[in-house]
Amino acid sequence: MAQKTIAGITVDVTNEGYLENPAQWNKEIAIEIAGEIGIELTELHFEVLEFLRKEHEAGTQLSIRKVGNSGIVDIKGLYTLFPGGPLKYSAKIAGIPKPVSCV
Amino acid sequence: MNTETQERPLKKVCIICAKGTIEDVYATLVLANGAVMEGIEVKLFFTFFGLDAITKKQMNKIHTGTVGNPAMRMPGGLPFPSILGILPGVEAGVSAMMKSQMAKLDIPSVDEFLEMITAGGGEVYACKLAMDMFKLEAKDLWDGCSGVLTVGDFYAMCGGENTQIIFT
């Protein structure tokens, strides 16, 4: 298992940089991972991140469609928040595993 | 000798759909949506029977063929005799079952799927020749369609480094 220091905290990460343990996540870590991707986080981003973390904890298989139906953003909005990777970037920043969904 | 084998990421996929069955149309839509989600540019070109997928009247009524498909089996894995496939209602029943299985996996209807793809910047086009052949007009097409193209117009969109054309 690889380790990486993000925002001053040493966390366990996969070789693609996803957090192994969502409990090690905090907002500073989110901001730093987002910065590496080139995304500046707003309140709306954090609402999406919280939704993803909650759904992941509940054992939901995540998809952009589920986020689109969350009432937080529609799918177009999700692409605007996380350009080039609506699900993989948002999951990475949210500190949850890379979703295995094709939708 | 240059032995460098570094891979460069895919930048654009141009996907052609020429058939109107559930499996052909959904293969196209899943490939397209998956590409958009990875930040890959997508152009979709629907031609011949594939036009059903972007025709308002037909798009949410597509079926899977129950005749001449040896990979189709009964639920549970028993063989599905071809002769059953010709009975009235069987094609509709099988198609409804496939759609319900897909819905369980969070796979949307055709129109919603196309909206997801275009929400991510994917573009959807219809083939001019096939439109003429089936006597279709632009007003018959799904509203999110970006236009009607000749093959030449479509190829003109398929240029650029690391672009692939996929024929489902």
Interface residues (C-beta under 8 A of the other chain):
Chain A: Q61 S63 I64 R65 K66 G68 D74 I75 K76 Y79 P83 G84 G85 P86 L87 K88 S101 C102 V103
Chain B: V30 N33 G34 V36 M37 E38 G39 L105 D106 I107 P108 E112 E115 M116 A119 G120 G121
